[in-house]
Amino acid sequence: MSSNPLFKFELWPITEVATWERDEGKCLHWFGLTDGWYTIDCGGTELLRYSQRLIDATPDWKWRTPYFDYQVARLYEDVLEVLTKAIDPIPSDILDFVRTQESEQAFLERSFRWSDQYFTEARDSSPEERERFRQRATFWSHAAGWWIDYRALSSGHVAGQPNIVFWCENETVTIRWVNDCKVEETTGLPWNDVHSSQHAMPVTEFLEEVSSFHDRLISAMQERVNIARNSWPRPDVAIDAQRLLQEHQERIGSLERTLKHAADTRQDWDAVREAVWEVVRLVGA
C-alpha cells in the first residue's frame, strides 16, 4: 500500500465535535463522534476538496480545512456500500458500454429512454400486474442497474463535488470522477478545481486501502469509546456509553461481513449482456 492513503481523514477533538439534538437535549453516538474531515487522494488528485478561491472569498463560512467537513463514518459506510460491486470484474465487452465518459453518457441516455417507454408503474394490484412489474424491475437491474445503482458514492450530502464511480476489470480497480458541479451561486466561483479524470490501481492494493481505512477509523473510535466510558469530557452532552461500545463491536466486523457478501454475490453478466443489447434493439444506440 502507498504511504499516501487513498482515504484520508482526521477526527475533530471530542470537545469540538458537533452535537445532535433530541427532545431531552444535546447528545452524541458512534456516527456523530466521527465528526471530522475527509478526502479521497487519487494519485495526487484530492477529491472532496473545495477550491482555494471559494475558501478565500467566504471567510465567514469558518473553514477549518479545504476538505469535506462531515462525519467520517458516512464515507466509510458509502465505501462499504459500493465495495461489493467495485471488486466484481466487469467483462470487457460490457464495460465498453461505459468505459469512457462519452460512452457512459450514451449508455445512460439510452437506458433512460427505455425506462421512460417501458418501465411503467403497475396499473393495479393484481398478482399478474405485480409480476409484470417485478419482471420489468429485474430487467432494469440487468440492463442498467448494474452500473447506475451500485457503483457511485452517495453524493446527496456532498455539495459541489464530483460524481465518483468505481469498477473492476480483470485485476484492476478504476475510480472515475466527473466534475459537473458548475459554480457556487452566491460567489459565482467554482466549488472545486478538480478536472474530470480517473485513477487505477491493482484490486489487491484497493482492498489494502479499504482495510487501512477501516483499521484507522476503528482504532480512532476505540479511543473515543474508552474516553466515553471512563472520562467523558462534555457533561452537557448525553452519551450512552454501553450502546456506544455495542455499536463499536458491531462496526469492527463490518468490513469482514462486506467482503464475505462480495465473495458470495456475483453479477450475472450473461443476463446483463442480454439485457443491454435488448435495450439497444428496442430504443436504438
N, C-alpha and C positions, 0 to 999 in steps of 0.2 A: 504493500500500500504506500502511496505517496506520502511524504512528510507534510504535505499541504492537504488537509482533509477536503473531501468533496462537500460534506455537510458541516459547515462551521457555525458555531453558536456560542453564546455566553448567557448565563442566567443573571438577572439583576440581584443585588443583595436582598435578602429577605425583607429588610426594612424598607426597600424601595419597590417591592412587588405590588402591582395593582391589585386591590381587593375586589371581591364580588359582594353584591348586596342581596340580603334576604330580608324577610319581614322582621326578623329579630336583630338585624344589624349586619355589620361587615363580617365576611368570612373568607376562608381560603380552603383549597383542596389540592389534590395532586396536580391536576391540569393547571390550575391557577398558579401554583408555585413554580411552574416552568416559565414564568414571565421573563422575557429577555429579548435578544435579537438573534437573527439567523440569516444565513446566505448559503447559496449553492455555488461552489467555486469550480467552474468547468474549465480546467486548464488555464487559469488566469482570468477568465471572464466571470465576474461575480454577478449572479442573478439575484433578484430580490434586493437590489440596491438602488437607492434614489440618486438622481443627478445632483452634482455639487451646485449647479446653478440654481436648482429649485431649493436646495437647503439654504444657500446664501440669501435667497430672496424671501425666505419665510422664517426668520429667526423666532417669531412668536409661536411657531409650531413646537418649539422646545425639543429640537432634535438631540438625541443622546448619541446616536451613531448614524451613519448613512444607510444602514441595513434595515431590513424589515423588523419592526418592533412589535412582537406578539408572543403568545405562549409557544415555546419551542415544541411542546407536545403536539401542537397542530401539524407542524411539518413532519414530525416523527410518525404520527398517525397517517398522514397523507402518503408518505413514502411506503409504509407497510401496505396501504390500500392498493397501490399500483404495482407492488413488488411481484405478486404472483404472475401478472401478465408481462411485466418488464423483463423477466428472465425466461419466458417461454418463447423459444426461437420461432420466428415467422418464416415460412418458406419464401425463398427469394422471388418467385413469380407472383406471390400475393403481396409481398412488400413493395413490389414495383408500382402498385396502385397508389402508394402513399410515400414513396421513397424521397421525393423532393417536395418542397413547399408547393410548387405548381401542380404536381400530380396529386398531392393531398387535397388541394383546393378543388380540383376537378372531381375527385372521389367524393368529397363532402357535398358538393352541389348536386352530383348525380344521385347520391344516397337520399338527400332531402327531397329531390324531385320524386323519387319512388315513394317516399314516406307520404308526401302530400297527396299522391294519386291513389295509393293502395293501402296505407296503414291507417285505416279509418277506425273510429271508436266502434265498440259493439253497439248494434242497433237496438238490442233488447237484452233481457237477462236469461234468455232461453239457453239450455245446455248446448244446442247446436251453434248459436251465435258466440257463446263464450269459447267454445272450442275453436271456431274460426279465428277469433281474436288471439287466442293462445298461439295458434299456428303462425299468424302474422307477426306476433311478437318474437317467436323463435326465429322466423326468417330474418327479421330485422337484426337480431343478435348476431346471426351468421353473416349477413350481408354488410353490416356497418358497425354494429355494436362492439365487435371485437377490437375496433380501432377507436371509435368515438367515446365509448362508455367506460373504458377501463385503463387508459394509459396516461391521461393528463393529470397533473397535480391539481387538486382543488384550488380555485383561484377567486371565488366569490368574495373572500375576505381580504384579498391582496390587491389594494388599489394601485393602479398604474404599473403593473408588472407583466412581463411576457407570459404567453401560454407555453407551458413546459410539458413535453411528452417524452415517454421512454419506450424503447423497443429493443428486441434482441434479434440478431441474425447470426446464425452459426454460433460462434463463441464470443460475439461482441455485443455489448450493450451501447446503444446510442441515446443521447439526450439531445433533443432538439427544442429550441425556443424560438418563438415567433413574436416579435415585438410590434404590436399594432395598437399601442396604448395612447397614441397621439399626445395631447398636452394636458397639463393641469389647468382647469378652466379659469381660476382666479388670477393666475400669473401668466398664463399663455406659454409656460415653459415646459419642456419635456419632463415626464415623470422620471425617466431614466435615460442613460446614454448607451444602452446595450443594442447592438445590431443583431438582427436575426441570424442564427447560425446553429451549429451543432457540435457535439463533443462525444467521442467514442472511447471506450476502454474495454479490456477483456472482461467477460462476465465474472470471472473469479475475482478480479480487482473490484468490480462494482459491489459484489457481495461482501468483500472485506470492508469496503467503505460503509455499507449499511450496518454491518456488525460493529464497526468502530463507533458510528453514530449512536447505536443502541447502548453500547458499553459506556460511552462517555456520559450520555444522558442519565442512565440508570445510576451510575456512580455519583453524579452530582446530586441526583434526587435522594440517594441513600443518605447523604449528609443532611439534607433538609428534613428527611423523615426523623433522623436521630435528634436534630435540633427541636423539631416539633414535639417529640416525646419527652425530651429531657430539659430543655431550657428555651421555651418559646418566647421570643423577644417582643411580641406585639400583643399585649394583654387586651387591647381594644378590638382585636380581630379574632373571631372564633375559628377554631380548627379542631376537627375530630381526629385526634392522633391515632386512635385504634383503626378507624376506617382508612386513614392515610396509609398506615402500614399494610393493611389488607390489599389496598389497590396497588401499592408498590410491588407486593409479591406477585400480583396478577400481571403487572406490566413487565416484570422480569422475564416471564415466559412468552411474551407476545411475539417476539421475533421468531423464536423456535416454532411456535404454532403456525405462524405465517409461512415459514419455509416448508413445514410439513404439508400444509394445504397446497402450496405450489407444486410439491412433488406428486401429490395425489390428484391434481387438477390440471389437465392439459386441454388446450383448444382442439376442437375437431376441425383441422384445417381442410379436410376434404369437403366438409359441409360448408365451410367459409368460401372455398374456391367456387363451388357450385352456385352458391347464393350471389356472390359478387358478379359472376358472369350472367346470371339470370337478370340482375338489375340492369346491366349493360344492355341485354337483349330487350328489356321492357321499356326503358326510357332513353336508351342511346348513350353513346360515350361522351 
